[in-house]
Amino acid sequence: MAYGTQSAGQDTYATVIAEASNHARYRFINARTKRAPDGTRYDALLTWDGGKTEVRIDGDTDTVVFKLPGAVQGPIQPKNATAGQQYYYLTVNAW
């Protein structure tokens, strides 16, 4: 299992879980964001293939678990769903 966090979003992809080593592969991801201290809720986009496939993580969600379309080595990368609207405190687990 791999774990990563990012306290605030950005408009370009940033790696929260590095590429798996030793031929490890991820088959599931769970992710969540929190509501910002000022009450705003912004969504994140998560990718595992450099942006070819994106999954939306709604702002201020409980954990979302999804099965990947195959064995993925990573890296796992998030970005803001809408430019300039930074999601708040994203956590990601992959296994």
C-alpha positions, 0 to 999 in steps of 0.5 A: 500500500502507498499513501500520499497527501497534499495540503492544497491543490494546484492547476497542474499535476503534482505527484502524491504517490511516486511510481511503484518500485519492485514491479509493484502494481496498484489495483485500487485507490481511495481518496478524499478532500476536506472543506477548506477553513473558509468553508469552500469546497473545490473538487480535485482530478486524479490521474494515474496515466499522465492525464489520459484518464481522470477521476473527479474527487468531489470537495469535502467528500467521505472516502471514495474507493474505486477500482483501477482499469488494470494494474497500474504502477503510477505515479498517482497525480492530482490537480484542481478540477477547475483552474484557480479553485484549489481543493483542500487537503487531499489524501490518497491511498493506493494498493 
